[in-house]
Amino acid sequence: MGPLDIIAHRIGDKPFDLEFAVTYRCNLRCVQCDIWRYDQENPNKAMEEMDIGEIGRIFSSYGGFRIVGITGGEPFLRGDLDLIIDAISSSQRRLERLFITTNGQLTDIARGKVKEILEAREASDGKFSLHILISIDGPPEIHDGIRGAVGAYDRARSTLGALSDLRGEFDFSLGTVTVASPFNMDRFDEVLEEVRSLKAEYGLEATFCIWFTGQLYKNERMAREVRMEDFRRALKRRIPDMKAIAKSGSLVSMGRSMFYDLLALWLENPREQVVPCGGASARYFLDPYGNLYPCTIYGAKIGNLRDRSYDLGRMINSEERLRVREAIKAQRCPICCNTCETITAMMAYPERAIGKWLLSKVPWK
């Protein structure tokens, strides 16, 4: 996105970034996230997931997204994931980047679906870049413990290999995403070494996300169980290591590097937004049932698109959206520095992000 595009989105108060959880079904039992527990306790909710027709109507109603992230649950549990991607790419003619985050447990399915998505992109002369991120939270013992399943690491590693082989046929980005959390921080040297090793072996983009409680993850109860100050102090010490491993020279990597510096600044005063938040303006979160939220953290539901004739443009212009946006601007939301939300804010407010980034470099700040 160029400066003129950013100005146009800000003046129009229109989003360019969407995170879409296509399902809350999950095949792991992660200690850092309770989506699986929500799925387990609500077994009939899967029947309420939007079908491909509904999803197509939503994306056809608004064509301004440049970045779309596909998440879950586990996205590859949706047998129609390739059709969902096609509905998005065919309606978002200015789409630049599409991310799919997976736990890597469904190797054959993931390889098949990714190949179908890439073949469809080439057949339609699609211009968007595809980024596949596979969750790796450390070496086998640590990863399996966090993911709640014996063999989870081996299956994720198998998927890395299978998708890496596809890069001989197609142009796409393959990377790991590692959650820096209270559940692996005490052994983070081992986590870092594992990510470094995988990056070298497969030529991956390494990404580190920061653990937060929030409505996407259904894990708000954990805020009472974690010694947050201890976690934040340990996290800040690890930021230089994460930056060093994530560095690759790509544009995405450079943006993430700046984010880590802003994260360090935010950790000094986590009661204020480090950059003006883009939630309910530049970015939104859509859940599997059509509920629209400002982001993955703040649980202020703007509305359900099934109740608004699947018209996302109408929802964006609604009074409910404006009320949620005002709450965010007044910092009445959970103040966070979540990776995806903050990077979108950096793009929406580049002058503020650069100013704060320069401040993070001042030794006597």
C-alpha positions as CSV (number, residue, x, y, z in Angstrom):
1,M,0.0,0.0,0.0
2,G,1.3,3.4,-0.9
3,P,0.8,6.7,1.0
4,L,-2.1,7.8,-1.2
5,D,-3.9,4.5,-0.4
6,I,-3.4,5.0,3.3
7,I,-4.7,8.5,3.1
8,A,-7.8,7.3,1.2
9,H,-8.6,4.6,3.7
10,R,-8.2,7.0,6.6
11,I,-10.3,9.7,5.1
12,G,-13.0,7.2,4.2
13,D,-12.6,5.4,7.5
14,K,-12.6,2.1,5.5
15,P,-10.8,-1.1,6.4
16,F,-8.0,-2.6,4.4
17,D,-7.3,-5.6,6.7
18,L,-9.5,-8.4,7.9
19,E,-8.9,-11.4,10.1
20,F,-11.4,-14.2,9.4
21,A,-11.7,-17.3,11.6
22,V,-13.3,-19.7,9.2
23,T,-14.0,-22.3,12.0
24,Y,-13.6,-22.7,15.8
25,R,-13.2,-26.4,15.4
26,C,-9.8,-27.5,16.5
27,N,-7.9,-30.8,16.6
28,L,-5.4,-29.8,19.4
29,R,-5.8,-28.9,23.1
30,C,-3.5,-25.9,23.5
31,V,-2.7,-24.7,27.0
32,Q,-2.5,-21.1,25.8
33,C,-5.8,-20.9,24.0
34,D,-9.3,-22.2,24.8
35,I,-10.9,-22.3,21.3
36,W,-10.8,-26.1,21.5
37,R,-12.6,-26.0,24.9
38,Y,-15.2,-23.7,23.4
39,D,-15.6,-26.1,20.5
40,Q,-15.8,-29.1,22.9
41,E,-18.4,-27.4,25.1
42,N,-20.5,-26.3,22.2
43,P,-20.6,-29.3,19.9
44,N,-23.5,-28.0,17.8
45,K,-21.9,-24.7,17.0
46,A,-20.1,-26.2,13.9
47,M,-23.5,-26.4,12.3
48,E,-23.8,-22.6,12.6
49,E,-20.7,-21.8,10.6
50,M,-21.3,-19.7,7.6
51,D,-21.4,-21.6,4.3
52,I,-19.6,-20.6,1.2
53,G,-22.7,-18.8,-0.2
54,E,-22.9,-16.6,2.9
55,I,-19.2,-15.9,2.9
56,G,-19.3,-15.0,-0.8
57,R,-22.1,-12.5,-0.2
58,I,-20.1,-10.8,2.6
59,F,-17.0,-10.4,0.6
60,S,-18.9,-9.3,-2.5
61,S,-20.4,-6.4,-0.4
62,Y,-17.1,-4.8,0.2
63,G,-14.0,-4.9,-2.1
64,G,-11.5,-2.8,-0.2
65,F,-9.4,-5.4,1.6
66,R,-5.6,-5.4,0.8
67,I,-4.7,-8.0,3.5
68,V,-6.8,-10.9,4.7
69,G,-5.7,-13.4,7.4
70,I,-7.4,-16.8,7.6
71,T,-7.3,-18.4,11.0
72,G,-9.3,-20.7,13.3
73,G,-9.6,-23.1,15.1
74,E,-7.8,-25.0,12.5
75,P,-8.6,-23.6,9.0
76,F,-7.9,-26.9,7.2
77,L,-10.8,-28.6,9.0
78,R,-13.0,-26.7,6.5
79,G,-13.3,-28.9,3.5
80,D,-14.2,-25.9,1.4
81,L,-11.2,-23.7,2.4
82,D,-10.1,-23.5,-1.3
83,L,-13.6,-22.2,-2.2
84,I,-13.5,-19.6,0.6
85,I,-10.1,-18.3,-0.7
86,D,-11.5,-18.1,-4.2
87,A,-14.5,-16.1,-2.9
88,I,-12.2,-13.7,-1.2
89,S,-9.7,-13.3,-4.1
90,S,-12.3,-13.0,-6.8
91,S,-14.1,-10.2,-4.9
92,Q,-11.1,-8.4,-3.5
93,R,-9.5,-7.2,-6.7
94,R,-6.8,-5.1,-4.9
95,L,-5.8,-7.9,-2.5
96,E,-2.1,-7.9,-1.9
97,R,-1.4,-10.5,0.8
98,L,-3.4,-13.5,2.1
99,F,-2.2,-15.3,5.2
100,I,-3.3,-18.8,6.4
101,T,-2.2,-19.8,9.9
102,T,-2.4,-23.6,10.6
103,N,-1.3,-25.9,13.4
104,G,0.1,-28.3,10.7
105,Q,-1.6,-31.4,11.9
106,L,-3.3,-32.3,8.6
107,T,-0.3,-32.7,6.3
108,D,-2.0,-34.3,3.3
109,I,-5.1,-32.1,3.4
110,A,-3.0,-29.0,3.8
111,R,-0.7,-29.9,0.9
112,G,-3.7,-30.7,-1.3
113,K,-5.6,-27.5,-0.4
114,V,-2.6,-25.2,-0.7
115,K,-1.9,-26.6,-4.2
116,E,-5.5,-26.1,-5.2
117,I,-5.4,-22.5,-4.0
118,L,-2.2,-21.8,-5.8
119,E,-3.5,-23.4,-9.0
120,A,-6.7,-21.3,-8.9
121,R,-4.6,-18.2,-8.3
122,E,-2.5,-18.9,-11.4
123,A,-5.6,-19.8,-13.5
124,S,-7.3,-16.5,-12.6
125,D,-4.0,-14.5,-12.9
126,G,-4.4,-13.5,-9.3
127,K,-1.8,-11.0,-8.0
128,F,-2.0,-11.6,-4.3
129,S,0.9,-13.2,-2.4
130,L,0.1,-16.3,-0.3
131,H,1.7,-16.7,3.1
132,I,1.3,-20.0,5.0
133,L,2.3,-19.9,8.7
134,I,2.7,-23.1,10.6
135,S,2.7,-23.0,14.4
136,I,5.9,-24.1,16.1
137,D,6.2,-23.4,19.8
138,G,9.6,-25.0,20.4
139,P,11.3,-28.4,20.1
140,P,9.1,-31.6,20.3
141,E,8.8,-31.8,24.1
142,I,7.9,-28.1,24.6
143,H,5.7,-27.9,21.5
144,D,3.7,-31.1,22.3
145,G,3.2,-29.9,25.9
146,I,1.8,-26.6,24.8
147,R,-0.3,-28.1,22.0
148,G,-1.7,-30.8,24.3
149,A,-1.0,-33.7,21.9
150,V,1.8,-36.2,21.6
151,G,3.3,-36.1,18.1
152,A,2.0,-32.6,17.4
153,Y,5.5,-31.4,16.6
154,D,6.2,-34.3,14.3
155,R,3.0,-33.7,12.3
156,A,3.7,-29.9,12.0
157,R,7.3,-30.7,10.9
158,S,5.9,-33.1,8.3
159,T,3.6,-30.4,7.0
160,L,6.5,-28.0,6.8
161,G,8.4,-30.4,4.6
162,A,5.4,-31.2,2.4
163,L,4.6,-27.5,1.8
164,S,8.3,-26.7,1.3
165,D,8.3,-29.2,-1.6
166,L,5.5,-27.3,-3.3
167,R,7.7,-24.2,-3.5
168,G,9.4,-26.0,-6.4
169,E,6.2,-25.6,-8.4
170,F,4.6,-22.4,-7.0
171,D,5.6,-19.0,-5.7
172,F,4.4,-18.5,-2.1
173,S,5.9,-17.7,1.3
174,L,6.2,-20.4,3.9
175,G,7.0,-19.6,7.5
176,T,6.7,-20.5,11.1
177,V,4.7,-18.6,13.7
178,T,5.8,-19.0,17.4
179,V,3.8,-17.7,20.3
180,A,5.9,-16.1,22.9
181,S,3.9,-17.0,26.0
182,P,4.1,-17.6,29.7
183,F,3.9,-21.3,28.8
184,N,7.3,-21.4,27.0
185,M,9.1,-18.4,28.3
186,D,11.1,-20.3,31.0
187,R,12.6,-22.4,28.2
188,F,12.7,-19.8,25.5
189,D,16.4,-20.4,24.6
190,E,15.3,-23.9,23.4
191,V,12.4,-22.3,21.5
192,L,14.6,-19.8,19.8
193,E,17.1,-22.4,18.8
194,E,14.4,-24.7,17.3
195,V,13.0,-21.8,15.2
196,R,16.5,-20.8,14.1
197,S,17.2,-24.4,13.0
198,L,14.0,-24.7,11.0
199,K,14.5,-21.4,9.3
200,A,18.0,-22.4,8.2
201,E,16.8,-25.9,7.0
202,Y,13.8,-24.8,5.1
203,G,14.5,-21.2,4.2
204,L,11.5,-20.0,6.2
205,E,10.1,-16.6,7.3
206,A,10.2,-16.8,11.1
207,T,7.4,-14.9,12.9
208,F,6.9,-14.4,16.7
209,C,3.5,-13.5,18.0
210,I,2.8,-12.3,21.5
211,W,0.4,-14.1,23.8
212,F,-2.6,-12.1,24.9
213,T,-6.0,-13.0,26.3
214,G,-8.9,-12.1,24.1
215,Q,-12.3,-13.0,22.6
216,L,-10.9,-14.9,19.6
217,Y,-8.8,-17.2,21.8
218,K,-11.7,-17.6,24.4
219,N,-9.0,-17.5,27.1
220,E,-9.9,-14.5,29.2
221,R,-9.9,-16.6,32.4
222,M,-6.1,-17.0,32.0
223,A,-5.5,-13.4,32.8
224,R,-6.3,-14.3,36.4
225,E,-3.9,-17.3,36.4
226,V,-0.8,-15.8,34.8
227,R,1.7,-13.5,36.6
228,M,1.6,-10.9,33.9
229,E,4.3,-8.6,35.2
230,D,6.8,-11.5,35.3
231,F,5.9,-12.6,31.8
232,R,6.3,-9.0,30.4
233,R,9.7,-8.6,32.0
234,A,10.9,-11.9,30.6
235,L,9.4,-11.0,27.2
236,K,11.2,-7.7,27.0
237,R,14.5,-9.4,27.5
238,R,13.8,-11.7,24.6
239,I,12.9,-9.1,22.0
240,P,16.4,-8.7,20.6
241,D,16.7,-12.5,20.0
242,M,13.3,-12.6,18.3
243,K,14.3,-9.7,16.0
244,A,17.5,-11.4,15.1
245,I,15.9,-14.7,14.1
246,A,13.0,-13.1,12.3
247,K,15.2,-10.8,10.2
248,S,15.2,-11.8,6.5
249,G,15.2,-8.6,4.4
250,S,11.7,-9.0,3.2
251,L,9.2,-6.1,3.5
252,V,7.1,-8.2,5.8
253,S,10.1,-8.9,8.0
254,M,11.1,-5.3,8.2
255,G,7.6,-4.4,9.4
256,R,7.8,-7.0,12.0
257,S,11.2,-5.8,13.1
258,M,9.8,-2.4,13.7
259,F,6.9,-3.9,15.6
260,Y,9.3,-5.6,18.1
261,D,10.9,-2.3,18.9
262,L,7.4,-0.8,19.5
263,L,6.5,-3.8,21.6
264,A,9.5,-3.0,23.8
265,L,8.3,0.6,24.1
266,W,4.8,-0.6,25.0
267,L,6.0,-2.9,27.7
268,E,7.4,0.1,29.5
269,N,3.8,1.5,29.8
270,P,1.2,-1.2,28.8
271,R,-1.7,1.1,30.0
272,E,-1.5,3.1,26.8
273,Q,-1.6,2.3,23.1
274,V,1.8,2.6,21.6
275,V,0.3,3.5,18.2
276,P,-3.3,4.7,17.6
277,C,-5.3,1.4,17.3
278,G,-6.8,0.7,13.9
279,G,-9.5,-1.6,15.3
280,A,-13.0,-1.0,13.8
281,S,-11.4,1.3,11.3
282,A,-8.5,-0.1,9.4
283,R,-9.0,-3.6,10.6
284,Y,-11.8,-6.0,11.7
285,F,-12.3,-9.5,12.9
286,L,-15.0,-11.8,11.5
287,D,-15.9,-15.0,13.3
288,P,-17.3,-18.3,11.8
289,Y,-20.9,-17.3,12.5
290,G,-20.9,-13.9,10.9
291,N,-20.2,-11.8,14.0
292,L,-18.1,-8.8,13.3
293,Y,-15.6,-7.4,16.0
294,P,-13.1,-4.6,15.9
295,C,-10.2,-7.0,16.4
296,T,-9.2,-10.4,17.8
297,I,-8.8,-9.1,21.4
298,Y,-11.7,-6.7,22.1
299,G,-15.0,-8.5,22.6
300,A,-17.3,-5.6,21.7
301,K,-19.5,-7.2,19.0
302,I,-20.4,-4.7,16.3
303,G,-23.2,-6.9,15.0
304,N,-24.0,-10.1,13.0
305,L,-23.9,-9.9,9.2
306,R,-26.6,-12.4,8.9
307,D,-28.9,-9.8,10.5
308,R,-27.7,-7.2,8.0
309,S,-28.3,-9.0,4.7
310,Y,-24.5,-9.9,4.7
311,D,-23.8,-6.3,3.8
312,L,-20.4,-5.5,5.3
313,G,-20.4,-2.0,3.9
314,R,-23.6,-1.3,5.8
315,M,-22.1,-2.7,9.0
316,I,-19.1,-0.5,8.6
317,N,-21.3,2.6,8.4
318,S,-23.5,1.6,11.3
319,E,-24.0,3.4,14.6
320,E,-22.9,0.3,16.4
321,R,-19.5,0.4,14.6
322,L,-19.1,4.1,15.4
323,R,-19.7,3.5,19.1
324,V,-17.1,0.7,19.2
325,R,-14.6,2.9,17.3
326,E,-15.1,5.8,19.8
327,A,-14.4,3.4,22.7
328,I,-11.2,2.3,21.1
329,K,-10.0,5.9,20.4
330,A,-10.7,6.7,24.0
331,Q,-8.7,3.6,25.0
332,R,-11.7,2.1,26.8
333,C,-10.8,-1.3,25.2
334,P,-8.2,-3.8,26.5
335,I,-4.9,-1.9,25.8
336,C,-2.7,-4.4,23.9
337,C,0.2,-4.6,21.6
338,N,-0.9,-7.7,19.7
339,T,1.2,-8.5,16.7
340,C,-1.4,-8.4,13.9
341,E,-3.4,-5.5,15.3
342,T,-0.3,-3.4,15.9
343,I,1.2,-4.0,12.5
344,T,-2.0,-2.9,10.9
345,A,-2.0,0.2,13.1
346,M,1.6,0.9,12.0
347,M,0.4,0.8,8.4
348,A,-2.6,3.0,9.1
349,Y,-0.6,5.6,11.0
350,P,2.9,5.4,9.6
351,E,3.9,8.9,10.8
352,R,3.0,8.0,14.4
353,A,4.6,4.5,14.1
354,I,7.9,6.0,12.8
355,G,7.9,8.7,15.5
356,K,7.4,6.1,18.3
357,W,10.0,3.8,16.6
358,L,12.5,6.6,16.6
359,L,11.7,7.2,20.3
360,S,12.4,3.6,21.0
361,K,15.9,4.1,19.7
362,V,16.7,7.0,22.1
363,P,18.9,5.6,24.9
364,W,17.8,8.2,27.5
365,K,14.0,8.0,26.7
